[in-house]
Amino acid sequence: MAMTGGTSKLLVEAYGNGNAKFPIRLYAYYKTSQSVANNQSTVSCGMYVTTPGGTYDIGPWADNRGSYIGTTSNTFDGTIPNFSGTRWLVENKTFTVNHDDEGKGSATIYWKWGVYAYASFADGYQNPSGSFTISLPTIARASEPTLSASTARMKETLTITTNRKSSSFTHTLKYTFAGETATIATGVGASYAWTIPDLASKINNATQGTMTITCVTYNGSTEVGTKTVSFTAKVPKAVTPSFPNGDVIIGAGNPIATNGGSTNFTYACTYSFNGLEGNCYEGTSTGGIVWWTPYSLASAIPNDTEGHGYITLYTYNGTALVDYQIWPFKATVPDNATTKPTFTEDNFVLTPTGSIPSVFSGLYIQGKTGVKASFTASSTYSTIASYKLSADGRVYIGNPAESQ
């Protein structure tokens, strides 16, 4: 059966005894198939001759000495009987061609018809031979991955698109970062949404580094090739500090949320309140820190029960500053023994008052003298605005407090 489904190429045309009415033509015939997995093409080729028939048929006087086509000798033996029309000399001779890394390739086909004819036949149609080169269809190669962003933070999602050349291709994705290589996923098709792990500890004392994604392409179980793409990986986002309802109680432990960043992060926290500044916290934390708000804040607002300030939370990866966040807060002075004024009983003194003869000085005379109470009261965290003394059902104002 004659070869089908390919391309014919005219190699030689001659004429019997120089008569253009009787052309004798020699053709090459070729077709290609591909192996994507092996990055190869297979070329199948053949060679046939045509004659118009009649007086100038190719007859038994033509001495056949072997014919071939392809890259190696493929001998055609025997004589050609007198015929007209088409006769195949060589069929279905194959050879393979390796394509380059980009899937491009070409093939050179060598041919020869080992026939000898008398000088008067076909204008000296003697042992024609030669070669020609064909361009092969480009074979789809390893997938070229692209990323949804050129910069991304750890713990956030990055989409990896494989841009595969065939829907049958699958991929293994890996990452390399700061000397560590690990598999992201296997059996990936067109794309993969990847949550970047917390790798801040791999770049201690830095806030970002270059991460390389490796995409290994497979056609079935056969590896087609490997391509890479890189991006800038930043440490996780620093968390904004917060208080319940934005309030703190002076003298109490007030939590500051830090969870959500990297487990490698350390923190330094400062406060500013009505001209008073200080440190809240310094150290590591994986779930949050507690600010034991000092009573000194109360002394900064001696005439009020509440005031407003802000804290600044500094986040570090090792020694590298990741970010700082400022958060306002309202501080309330608690009503407790610490914030209330203190009274010293040892300094409580009662003395008589009024105009009486000196001989009675220091004595209490009913109806003639009053009572003056002197005492000591103080407050570290507030201003004492007034004094009131209650005794025997009566109220005395001031210090000293004096009855009339």
FENWO-V992241 format. One record per pair of residues at least 4 apart in sequence whose ideal C-beta (glycine too) atoms are under 6 Angstrom apart, sorted by sequence separation. I is the first residue (numbers start at 1). J is the second residue. If there is no record, write none. Layout:
I & J
I & J
//
This chain:
15 & 19
53 & 57
58 & 62
70 & 74
83 & 87
99 & 103
100 & 104
117 & 121
152 & 156
188 & 192
261 & 265
285 & 289
356 & 360
365 & 369
15 & 20
35 & 40
68 & 73
99 & 104
117 & 122
119 & 124
164 & 169
176 & 181
218 & 223
219 & 224
243 & 248
272 & 277
316 & 321
317 & 322
364 & 369
379 & 384
390 & 395
396 & 401
16 & 22
51 & 57
68 & 74
99 & 105
152 & 158
203 & 209
248 & 254
301 & 307
333 & 339
34 & 41
51 & 58
185 & 192
217 & 224
271 & 278
315 & 322
389 & 396
15 & 23
97 & 105
117 & 125
217 & 225
281 & 289
315 & 323
32 & 41
33 & 42
66 & 75
67 & 76
162 & 171
174 & 183
175 & 184
258 & 267
270 & 279
271 & 280
388 & 397
13 & 23
14 & 24
97 & 107
116 & 126
148 & 158
184 & 194
216 & 226
314 & 324
32 & 43
148 & 159
173 & 184
243 & 254
269 & 280
280 & 291
387 & 398
13 & 25
173 & 185
215 & 227
269 & 281
312 & 324
313 & 325
352 & 364
356 & 368
387 & 399
389 & 401
30 & 43
31 & 44
76 & 89
114 & 127
12 & 26
76 & 90
172 & 186
214 & 228
268 & 282
312 & 326
11 & 26
30 & 45
64 & 79
113 & 128
145 & 160
146 & 161
173 & 188
241 & 256
242 & 257
354 & 369
74 & 90
212 & 228
213 & 229
310 & 326
311 & 327
354 & 370
373 & 389
10 & 27
11 & 28
29 & 46
112 & 129
145 & 162
170 & 187
171 & 188
352 & 369
353 & 370
62 & 80
212 & 230
266 & 284
267 & 285
310 & 328
8 & 27
9 & 28
28 & 47
60 & 79
74 & 93
143 & 162
144 & 163
239 & 258
353 & 372
143 & 163
210 & 230
211 & 231
8 & 29
27 & 48
69 & 90
110 & 131
143 & 164
239 & 260
350 & 371
351 & 372
47 & 69
58 & 80
67 & 89
177 & 199
211 & 233
239 & 261
308 & 330
6 & 29
7 & 30
26 & 49
59 & 82
67 & 90
70 & 93
108 & 131
109 & 132
238 & 261
263 & 286
350 & 373
6 & 30
45 & 69
69 & 93
71 & 95
178 & 202
208 & 232
209 & 233
273 & 297
276 & 300
306 & 330
307 & 331
6 & 31
25 & 50
45 & 70
57 & 82
70 & 95
108 & 133
140 & 165
178 & 203
236 & 261
349 & 374
3 & 29
5 & 31
140 & 166
208 & 234
236 & 262
274 & 300
306 & 332
374 & 400
24 & 51
57 & 84
106 & 133
107 & 134
235 & 262
258 & 285
273 & 300
274 & 301
348 & 375
373 & 400
207 & 235
259 & 287
305 & 333
347 & 375
372 & 400
373 & 401
106 & 135
259 & 288
347 & 376
22 & 52
106 & 136
161 & 191
258 & 288
372 & 402
53 & 84
105 & 136
178 & 209
257 & 288
258 & 289
280 & 311
159 & 191
160 & 192
344 & 376
371 & 403
51 & 84
255 & 288
256 & 289
274 & 307
370 & 403
22 & 56
104 & 138
159 & 193
160 & 194
177 & 211
297 & 331
343 & 377
103 & 138
200 & 235
255 & 290
256 & 291
298 & 333
50 & 86
103 & 139
157 & 193
158 & 194
175 & 211
176 & 212
273 & 309
341 & 377
342 & 378
253 & 290
254 & 291
272 & 309
48 & 86
49 & 87
103 & 141
157 & 195
158 & 196
175 & 213
272 & 310
341 & 379
253 & 292
254 & 293
16 & 56
48 & 88
99 & 139
174 & 214
271 & 311
298 & 339
47 & 89
69 & 111
154 & 196
173 & 215
269 & 311
270 & 312
339 & 381
3 & 46
47 & 90
155 & 198
250 & 293
341 & 384
46 & 90
68 & 112
154 & 198
171 & 215
172 & 216
251 & 295
269 & 313
46 & 91
154 & 199
248 & 293
250 & 295
67 & 113
171 & 217
268 & 314
67 & 114
250 & 297
44 & 92
45 & 93
66 & 114
169 & 217
170 & 218
250 & 298
267 & 315
65 & 114
44 & 94
169 & 219
265 & 315
266 & 316
64 & 115
42 & 94
43 & 95
62 & 115
63 & 116
162 & 215
264 & 317
42 & 96
62 & 117
40 & 96
41 & 97
40 & 98
39 & 99
200 & 262
201 & 264
41 & 105
43 & 107
45 & 109
47 & 111
198 & 262
200 & 264
145 & 213
145 & 215
143 & 215
241 & 313
143 & 217
142 & 217
238 & 315
302 & 382
303 & 383
150 & 231
151 & 232
153 & 234
154 & 235
155 & 236
248 & 329
250 & 331
302 & 383
142 & 224
147 & 229
154 & 236
235 & 317
299 & 381
28 & 111
142 & 225
144 & 227
153 & 236
246 & 329
247 & 330
248 & 331
249 & 332
250 & 333
251 & 334
298 & 381
141 & 225
145 & 229
147 & 231
153 & 237
238 & 322
241 & 325
142 & 227
238 & 323
240 & 325
249 & 334
241 & 327
243 & 329
295 & 381
26 & 113
235 & 322
3 & 91
41 & 136
24 & 122
39 & 139
36 & 139
32 & 136
18 & 123
34 & 139
16 & 122
14 & 122
14 & 123
207 & 317
14 & 125
205 & 318
207 & 320
204 & 318
205 & 319
206 & 320
205 & 320
207 & 322
12 & 128
200 & 317
37 & 219
36 & 219
37 & 222
//
